[in-house]
Amino acid sequence: MSFFESIAMASQERIHSQTLSWFLSSSCDAASMDEKLRFLSLITGKNLSSKQIIKVTTEEDDIDILVYTDDTIVAFENKIKSTTHSNQLQKYDEILKSKNVQNIERIYLALFYEQINNLSWKVVKHSEVVSFLLKLEYSDTRDNVIFQDYLSFYKRLAWSAVTFLTRPEKFRGVFEGGSVKKHEKSEYEYATEEERFICMNQLETIFQKMFYKNLVQKLGEENFLIEETRGNALLNIYAGEIIKGENVYQLGLQLQRNSIKLIFQDKGYSRSKSSDLPKEIIQYFNRLNFFLNCHKSFNLPRSKCYLSISTSFVWGYEFSDKHIEKIKEYLGILREKTFGEIRDVLR
C-alpha cells in the first residue's frame, strides 16, 4: 500500500484537492510553470500558456480549489465519494462573480460522468485528469518523487472506475460491502486487486450509484431517484403519480442490494407521516400478488407515508440482459395495470 493510498482512506476529496493545489502552486517544483499552465490549458480547453499562476487556494469560500492567474480564475469542484447537491454550483457561481476577474473557468471533477444542471461548469472525469497529467514533462526533484507517488495512486483510482463500469460482474465485494465496517474489510477475500482497492478506500456506495445510473440509461427511464441508506445505494424508478386532495403519491420500483420492491409513497416523503397513508392502499397492497411465483414480504409503514412489497432479486454483479428485461416487464405491469387499479382505489 502506497503512502497516498493509506492516507486517502481517511478523506478522499480533501487529499486529492490538497495535492493538486500543491502541485499547481509555486511551493511545488515537480513541474515548471509552463507545464502547469499546459495542464490548465488541457483541462479547460482554453489556451492559458501566456498566463502566470499567481496563487492557488483550497476551501476558499467553500470552493475546493481556486487557481488565480493574471486575468483568469480556474475553479475546481472535486467529487469522488459524493455527487453535486441542491444549489451548490449556483452558490459558487455567485461567489465567483464577486471576484472581479476577467475570465472564470469552472471545472467539475467526477469519478464518473455526471449530468449536472449547470452549463457553466465543465464536467471532467478523473480518468481524463490523469491522462492530462501523464502528458506533462516533470522535473528531476524531490517534489516530483512525491508527486509521482501520488499520480500512481490517482491513476489507479481513476481507472478502477472505468474498469468497474466495463465489467461490474467482476466486483462482487463492491455490491456486498457497502455497509461493512472498515476494519472488517481487511479480512475479506477479494477476487482482484482492483476490487480490494475500491473497497479498502470505501468507494462502494458511489460505485453502486453509478451502476444504477447506467442501469436507468439502459432501461430508458427518466423519472428516477438514486440515493443511499446505510452505505448501500438504492434506485427508485417512478412509474407515475396519483393526486388525491393535497397529496401527491408516487408508485414505482425500488432496487437495493439483492432485492426489488413495489413502492407507494408520498412525493413529499421526508415531510410525511405514516398516518398519511390511505387505509385502502394498505388493504390493496395486502392482497396484491404483484411478484408472481416469488416469496414476498409486505412491509408496513414505520414513520413515513411509505408502503412496499419486496422480494429477492439479484445482486448488481449478477445482472444480465434477462434481468433488465424483467425490470421492464414489471414497469410495464405497473403502468398498464397496477397504476389504474390504485387510482380507482383512491377515488
N, C-alpha and C positions, 0 to 999 in steps of 0.2 A: 504494500500500500504506500503510495507516494505521500509526501507531506501535505500537498494540496488536497488529495483525496481524504486524508484524515481530518483536516480542519473543516472541509466543506460539508461534512456530515452535520455540523452544528448550524450553519446558516448559509445556504446555497447562494441566494441572491446577493447578500451583502459581500461575501467573499469575492464573487465574480465582479461586482461593481467596483470594489476597492482595488482589485488587481488591475482591471482595465484602466481605471482612472490613474493609478500609479504609473502604468506603462506609458500613458499619453502625457504625463506631466514632465516637467523639467527635472524632477528628482530621479528619474529613471533614464539610464543611458544604454538600455538594451538595444535601442534603435535610434537612428538620427532623427532630427526634426523633419527632414524631407520624407523619411519613411513613415513617420507618424501621420504626416499630412496626406501621404499616399493612402494610408489606411482610411482616414476620414473621407477622402475622395471616393474610395471604393464603396464604403458603406452608405454614403449619402447619395452617390450617383452624381455629385457635383464636383467641379474642379476647384479644389481648395489648396492646390500646390503652391500658390503665391502668398498664402497667409502665414501668420506666425501664431503658434499657440501661446497665449498669454497666461492662462491659468486653467486648472481643472479642479472642480469641486464635486463632492459627493453629498447627497442628502440635503442639498441647499433648497430650501422651500419644499422639502419632501421629494424633490426630483432626484432620481438615482445618481445620474452623472450629468454635469454641465461642463462642456469644453468651450472655453472662450478664445476666439481668435480676434484679430484686429477689428473685423466688422461682422463677424458671424458667431452665433452660438449653436453648437450641436448638442441637443438634449437627448439623453438616453433614458428610457424606462425599461428596466430589466426584469423579465419574468422567467422564472424557472419552475418553482413549485406551485405557482398560482397563475391566475389569469386576470385580465382587467376587470374592474368592478365599478358599479354606479357611474358617477360622472368624473372619475379620476382624471382622465385625459383632458376633459374640458376645463377642469380646475387648473391643471398645469398650463394649458393654453393661456389662461388669463394671467397667470404668473409670468409667463414668458413674454407676453405683450408688454408688461410693465418694465422689462429690462432695457428698453430703449436702444436696441441694436438694429442694424440694417437688415440682416438676414438671420432667420432661425430655421435650422434643420431639426426635424423631430424623428427619432428612431425608436421603434418599439421592438425590443428583443424578446424572442419567444423560442422555446424548445421545439414547438410545433407551429405550423402556420395557423394564425387566428384571423377571423374576420372581425375587425373592430369597427365600432360605429363612429369613427372619427378619421376622415380622409386626410387630415393634415399630418397624421403620423404614418410613417413608412414601416411596415412590418418586415423585420429581418430575422430569419431563423438563426439560431446559434450555430448550426452547421455551416451557414453562409459566412458568419463572422470568422469561424475557424479557417475557411478557405481563403478569406482575405488576409488573415494573419500569416498564413503559410506562404503567401506571395511576397512577403516583405524580406528585405535583407537586414540581418541583425549584426550587432557589434560583438567583438570578442571581449566581453566584460563580465564581471561578476553578476551584475544585474541581469544580463542575458541568461546566465546559468539558471537563475531563479525563475525568470520568465519562461524559459523553455520547459522547465518542470511543470509550471502552471499550464502551458499550452498543450503539453502531453495529456494532462488530466482533462482539460477543457475539450480537446478533440474527442476523447473517449466518451465524455458526457454527451456532446452534440451528436455523435454518430450512433450512440446507443438508441436515441430517439428514432433515427432513420431506420435502423435495423428492426426495432420493435414494431413499427407500423408495417414493415415489409413482411415480417414473419411472427405475428403475435402468438402463434401456436407454440413457439419455442420458449415462451416466457410464463410458464405456469406460476412461478413464485410471485410475479408481478400482480397477477389477478388474485391470488390467495393470501398475499402477505400485507394487504393494506392496513389491517388492524393489529398486526403482530408487533409486539414491543421491540424496540431497537436492540436490546441486549439478547433477545431470543433469536434474532436473525443470523447471528454469527454461527449458530448451531445448525442452521438449515442447510441441507444438501442441494446446492444449485446445479442446474443442468449445464450452464455455461458461465464463463467469467462475466459476460455482458449482463446476464440475469443477476448475478451476485452484485455487480457494480450498481445497478439500478436500485436493488432492494436495500443494500447497505447504505446508500445515500438517500433512502427514504423518499423515493420518487414514484412509488407505486400509484398513488392517487392521481397525480397529473397524467401519468401514462394511461391509466384506466379511462380518464376523461377523454383523452384524445382517441382512444379506441372507440368510445361511444360516439364521438364526433364523426369519425369515419363511418360508423355504422349507420347513423341517420342520413348521411350523404348517399350511401348505397340504397337505403330504403326510399330515398326521395322525399323525406319528411322535412317540413319547415317549422312546424309548431312543436317545439320540444324544450326541455329544460335539463341541463346537466349540472348536478351539484354533488355533494358528498355527505355521508354520515359515518362517523367513527372510522375515518380513514379509507372508506370504500366509496368509490364513485357510484352514482346512480343516474339513470336516464329515465325521464318521463317523456313519453310521446303522447300528445293530446289528440284525441280523435274528434273532439267537438266540445261546445259549451252549451249549457242549458240555463236560461234565465227564469227565475221564479221570484216574483216580487223584487226585493232589493238585492237578492243573492244571485251570483253567477257561479254555476257549478261546472267543473271540468271532468270529463271522462277520458280515460286513456289507459295506456300500458306503462308499467314501470319495470325496468331491468336493473338488478343489482346482484353482484356476486353470481351465484348459480340459481337464481330464482327469477320468476316472472310474475307480475301481479296485474290484475284488472283493478284500476283505482277510480274512485269517485271522491272528489274533494271540492271544497270551497276555493274559488280562484284567489281569494284573499286569505290563503291558508294560514299565514303567520299570525293574523289577527282574529282568526276564527276560534270557535269553541265547539266542543263535542256536542253540546246541546243544540247547535245549529243544524245538525244532520237530520234531515226529514226521516221520521219513523218508517214511512212507507218505503224508503230506499233501503233501510236495514232489512225489512221483510222481503223485498225483491231480491236483494243480494243473497239472502239466506237460502232462497230456493233456486237461485240461478245455477245452471250447470254449464258454465262457460268453457272451462278447460276439460274437454271430453276425455274420458278414459285415463284420468290422472288423479293422483291423490291431491286433495286441495285443502287449504286452510282458510277459514272465514275469520277475518281479522277485524274485530270491533274497534271503534274509536277509543282513544285514550283521553287526550286533552284537546284535540283539534277536530275540525269537521273533515274527517278523512275516513274512508272505508275501503277495504280491499279484499280480494280473493287471490291467494297466492298458490303457486305450485312450483315444483322443481323444474329447472330448465338446464342450461349448460353453462359452464364457465367460458369466459372470453377466449381462452386458449383452445377450446374445443369447437369454436364456431366454424360453420361451413355454410355453403350456399343453401343447403336444405333448412338450416335454422333461420336464415334470413327470410326464406320463403314462408316459413311457419309464422314468423312475426307479421309478415304482410297478410297472411291469412287471418290471423287474429284481429288485425286492424280493420280488415275488410268486414268481418263479422260485427265488430264494434260499430262501424259506421252504417252498415246496411240493415242491421237488426237490433242490436242492444241499445243503441242510441235512441231509436224511435220508441222502444219499449219503456225506457227510463223517462223520456219526455212525456209519454202518456201517463205513467205512474204519478208524475209530479203535477199533472193538470188538476 
